[in-house]
Amino acid sequence: MDRTRIVRGVLISIILGLLFFFLNQTQSTYTTTELLLRSILVAIVFAILYFVVFIILSHDTRKRIYGPPLLIGIILGILVGQWLAHALVGLAIGVAVGLIIGAIRQRFFKE
């Protein structure tokens, strides 16, 4: 992974964490410390997902194999997360399902 993509991922993660903190500061019932820890957790999870997705989708063949299942998994995960009232959990499940289906497809296409 090149240096510019790493810097971009870290910068976007920091901005996302700050936005999460400031947007939820006025509306949440959590203490400032709890909200700060949640914001750091959101930034770390986003950075990990950002790096994993860009490492996986770095080649054209992997884009074709992982792209559609990942997109469908994310959309379905968000819908299920909204239905369960936990959107982030649904999103994480959707990404995991998309990656698993992509790995199965990659193994199927290699043989």
N, C-alpha and C positions, 0 to 999 in steps of 0.2 A: 504494500500500500504506500502510495507516495505521500510526501510530507504535507503537501497542500491539502489533501483530503483529510488527513489527521487533524490539521489545524482548523479546517472548516468544521469538522465534526465536533471538536471540543468547543469552538466558538458558538455553534448553534446550540449545543447542549447547555452551555452557561446561560445563553439568552433565554432558552426555554425554561430553565430552572428559575431564573429571575422573574420571568413573566408569570410562571405558576405561583411563585411566592407572593408577588404584588397583587395579582388578581384574586387570590384566595385570602389575602390578609384581611380584607374588609368584610368578606362574606362568611368565613369559617368560624367555628366555635373552638378551634384548636388553639393551644398556646403558641406563642411565637417560636419557641424551641421546637415543638412538634411540627409546626408548619415549615420551619427551616429544614428539618431532617427529611420531611416529605419532599420538599423542593430539591434537595440534594439527591434523593433517591430517584426522582423523576429524571433529573439530568443524567445520572449515571446509567439508568436503564435505557434512555434514549441514545446515549453515546454507544453503548454496547450493541443495541439493535442497528444503529447507523453503520458501525464498523462491520458487523456480521453481514448485513445485507450487501454492502459494497464489496466485501471480499468475495462473497458468493457470486454476485452478479458482475464480476470483472471480465468474464469471457462471454463471447456471443452465444456459444452453445449452452452455457449455464443460464444465460438470460432467457433463452427459449424454454429451458427445462424448468427453471424455478420461478420465472416471472408470473405466468398465469395462476399456478396454485397459490403463490404467495399473495397475489392481489385478491383472489377469491377468498382465501383464508382470512385476510385482514378485514375484508368487508363483512363476511359472515361473523367473524369474531366481534366486530363492533356492534353488529345487530344483536347478537346473543348477549353481549355485555350490557347493552342498553335495556334489554329485556330483563336481565338479572339485576339491574341497577348498579353494576360495577363495570364501567366501560373499559378501564385500563386492564382489568383481569381478562375481559373478553378479547381485547386487542392482543394481549400476550398469548392467549390460547390460540387465536387466529394465526399469529405469526408462527407459533410452534407447529400447528397443524400444516400450514403452508410449507414450512421447511421440511417436515417429515414426508409430505406427499412429493415434494421436489426431490428429496433423496431417494425415494422409492422409484420415481420416474427416471432419475439418473442411473440407478442400478439396472433398471429395465432396459434402457436404451443402450447401455454399454455392452450388454450381452447379446 
